[in-house]
């Protein structure tokens, strides 16, 4: 009886920690194509080591542009670099329940935007908002958390 009570108590203490741990942008996310509604890529959001987060494309699902498309519309060091493995978001810092203050690259057109990431649905989804200047002038995508 004491063991069962101890086990129930331990699980009840750990459950909120595991739920809270999922309510973060960290992890792998499946991005959805705005035009088709189909999965496009898997993006991994990770700690950058300086208190910020970054995001990298780790798998391409929609390969209509070939098996390893290049970012031909990108400028600078990213010009003509493979999209697979490319860091597409960087400099995200905690802002309440969201992460923002960083930049995101759209490899389709090579343009950079300000970005804000907000975990929703208990951390199962991630709202990613890219915008110019004011957050009102932008677009939001919802990424889906990949199973571990």
N, C-alpha and C positions, 0 to 999 in steps of 0.2 A: 504494500500500500504506500509506504513512504517512497519507494523507488518510482512508482507510477506518478505520484504527486511531484516528485523532483523532476521527472522527465517532462511532465506537462508544464511545469514552471519554466524549465530551461527552454523548451520550444516556444512558449509564449514570450519569452524575453528575446529570443533570436529572430522570431518572425518579423517584428517591426524593422530590425536591422536589414534583413534581406529585401524587404519591400523598399526601404529607403535606398538601399544600394542600387536598385534598378531604376530609381527615379533620377537618373543622371544621363547625360549624353554619351558617357563612356560606353564603348562596345561597338558591335557591328550592326549596321543598318542597311536595309534594302530601300533604295530610292525608286520612285515610281515615275515613269515618263508622263509628263503633263498631257501630251497629245493622245497617247494610246491607252493610258491607264495601266500599262504593263510594267513589271519590274525591269529596271534598266541597269543597275549596278549595285554592288555591295560596297559600302563605305565604312571604314573603321575610324572611329573617333577615339583618340588617345591623349594622354597627358604629354605635353611637350617638354616637360622638365623645368619650365620657368614659371609655373603656376598658371599656365594657359593650356588650352586644348587645341589640337589640330585634327584634321580629317583627311584621310587618304583613300583613294579608290583601290580596293584590293581584289575586286572581281568585276568583270564586265559580263552582264547577262544578255543585253541586247547588243548583238555584234553585227548589226546591219551595215556598219561602216567598216567591216573587216575584222579580223581576229585581234589586231592590236593597233587601233586607230591612233593617229597623231593629233596633237593640238595645233593644227595649222593656223588657227585664228588667234592663238595666244601670242603675246609679245614677250620680249626679253628672253630670259633663260628658259622659259617654258615653250617657246616657239619650236614647233615640229618635234616636241618630246612626246613619248608614249603617254596616253591618258591613263593606262593601267599602271598603278604605282604612284601616280601624281598626287601630291598634296594639294587639295582643293579648298581647304579652309584652315585658317591659322589665327592665332592671337585672341582666341575666345577666353573671356574672363567671367567669373561668377558675377551675376547681377540678380540677386534675390533668388527666385526659383528658375531663372533662365541663365544662359551664358551668352554674352555679347561683346561688343567692342572689337570684334575681329573682322576679317575679310573672308569672302568666299569667291571662288572662281567658277564661272560657268564654262566648262571645256567646249561646249557647243559653239559659243561665239567668242571665247577668249576674253570676255569682260569680267571685271572684278566689282564686287558689291560689298557694302557693309552687311554683317550677318548677325542674326540672333537665333539661338537654338533653345527651344523650350520643351522639356519632356512632358508628355501628356498621357492620359489613360494609364496611370500608374506606372509610367516608364516604358510601356509597350510601344509607344509611338513618339516621334520626335518632330515637332514643328520647326521647320527651317525657313526663316524669312530672310530673303536677300532684298536689299533696298538701296536707293540712292538718297543720301541726305536724311530725310525724314522717313521713319518706318512706314508711314502711310503710303509712300511712293515705292511700292515693291510688290513682291510675289511670295507666296508661302507654299512650300511643299511639305507633305507629311511623309516621313520615312518610317518604316516598320522595323522593329527590333528583330534581328536574326536570332534564332534559337542557338543556345551555346553548344 
